[in-house]
Amino acid sequence: MSKVEQMESELRKLSQSELRQIREWLDDLIEDELEFTPEFERSIQQAERDMADGKSARVREP
């Protein structure tokens, strides 16, 4: 069994609250490693234009 498979097995044992905590931690970890590239900046600018035009932003619900 791979490490990922082991982790998946363990994650299935967690409560919804615990899973949310793990997801928040992973989001923070991934965000901290993002590089501010020109492509990333363009995607932010596009999202800002979309919101200004009244388009709803994509929001992930817990």
N, C-alpha and C positions, 0 to 999 in steps of 0.2 A: 504494500500500500504506500503510495506517495505521501509526501508531507501535506500536499494540498488535500488529498483525500482524507487524511487524518484530521486535518483542520475542519473540513466540511462535516465530518462525522461529529466532531465536538461541538461545532456551531449549532447543529440541529438539536442539541440538548439544552440550549440556552433559552431563556424567556425572551419575549418581545422587547422588554426593557433592556436586557443585557445585549441583545442584538443591535438595538439602537445605539448603545454606548460603543460597541465595536465599530459600527458604521461611522459614527462621528469621529472616532479615533483614526480610522482609515482615511476618511475625507481630509482630516487635518494633515496626516502624514503625506498624502498624495499632493495636497495643495502646497505644502512646504517645499516640495521638490520640483514644483513647476517652474519653468523658466519663462521670463517675460519676453517672449519673442514677438517680432512684428506680426506674425499670424495670430497670436494670442491677443495682442492689442487690437487688431482688426475685428476679432470676434467680439470683444468687449464693446467696441464702438458700434458694431452692427446691432448688438443687443440694446444699447442705449437708444439708437435710432428707432428700433422696433417699439420700444416702450414709449418713446415720445410720440410715435404714430398711433398709439393706443393698442398695439398688439400686446397680448399678455405674455409675460415671460414664462418660460418653462420652469416650473417649480416642482421639486421632488418632495412628495409627502412622506412623512414617517410611516 
